[in-house]
Amino acid sequence: MTESASAPDSEQGVGAAVPLSPLHTNGFSLGVQAVDGNARATLLRTPRGDIATPVFMPVGTQATVKGLTPGELRSVGAQIVLCNTYHLWLRPGPDVVSQLGGLHRFMGWTGPILTDSGGFQVFSLAKLRTLDDDGVVFRSHVDGTRMTLTPEVAMEVQARLGSDIAMVLDECPPADANGAALDRAMARTTAWAKRSLAVDVNQITGDPTRAQARFGIVQGACDVKRRLAHLNEVSALDVDGVALGGLSVGEPPPEMYRVLQGVAPHMPRDRPRYLMGVGTPYDLLEAIGQGVDMFDCVLPTRNARTGQAWTWQGRVNLRQSRHRLDPLPLDEQCACPVCSTWSRGYLSHLFRVKEMLGPRLVTLHNLWFYRRLTVAAREAIVGGRFSEWSRQVVQGLRDGDEIGLAGSS
Ligand SMILES: [Zn+2]
């Protein structure tokens, strides 16, 4: 095991001498610093800070990573956060956010922010959707207001929020969609990406200097041939990064891993590679091994709020009575502020009496763990031993898991 007691930012500065290639948007560049098999360690430079990959982006759905201050996010090593355009579009709305100085000022986070397009939430949360080539008409899940999300609207809202990386609107077909439905979703996603790229962000914001990178999205469900064809289409566009969408949407983990093995190594080398909405530590290790750089998922923060902690020995469920008198920290190998101060017994007590400190502390620990997992993966890639290291970590995670479910949850 490679967990060390060093601070999460210990690898900063690695590879400073490696030349960075500019991306399509001013102020953004990418340098590949080490390659080990298909896995890679890169440095993504943005106007608001550098991101060493592999990187996990904590999810700040409503312009807050639930329960944590930006300072606490920094303290667990967060380099970039993700915010959800759908939620912020509905409440408080891009007008409010931009009048209050933009998303960074609004939430007090000075580092890079990635926003999604809003499409995924429209498909999963909104009511009464109608979808055509123009976009999606839906009713807000908050108050029933009728709204229209088009590629242009998605870019406009993200421009006014002021994120650093914007995602183009895509159509995410269900995991069990048939071939014709997949083809239609892929064709629509490509057409929507072109329309998104045609939007002039600086005209919307009235600020000619503001730079916002734009990532394209590859669909195709679990059909590797279709995924590769769509990857070619999307990579040919002037996108700054390429994302895999529509995975971890209900398909079994081995199916997702098969797709990753078939597709991820073929993603463009000169641009960031992002796997959207994934996942467990197992999923991250598999995807990193296939060359993915960026991840986001609600899992570590959502798990934390129900008393589930991720450790190098798998998951700990603080609601189990066995932890009542447990004097040990969540993870003896963890150097996070939570593990160096409090016992499982105390944390377990907080959950039993429903004190808000419980979810906060486990959120801090889980994000620290995800950060350490990606930092250690980066070190293993740089050291040319990723595959063996990853095998050992997976073994440790499976052996000690209290919940008994290995793989995606
Ligand atoms: Zn910890």
Boltz pocket constraint, residues with backbone or C-beta under 6 A from the ligand:
constraints:
  - pocket:
      binder: B
      contacts: [[A, 330], [A, 331], [A, 334], [A, 335], [A, 336], [A, 337], [A, 338], [A, 339], [A, 340], [A, 365], [A, 368]]
      max_distance: 6.0
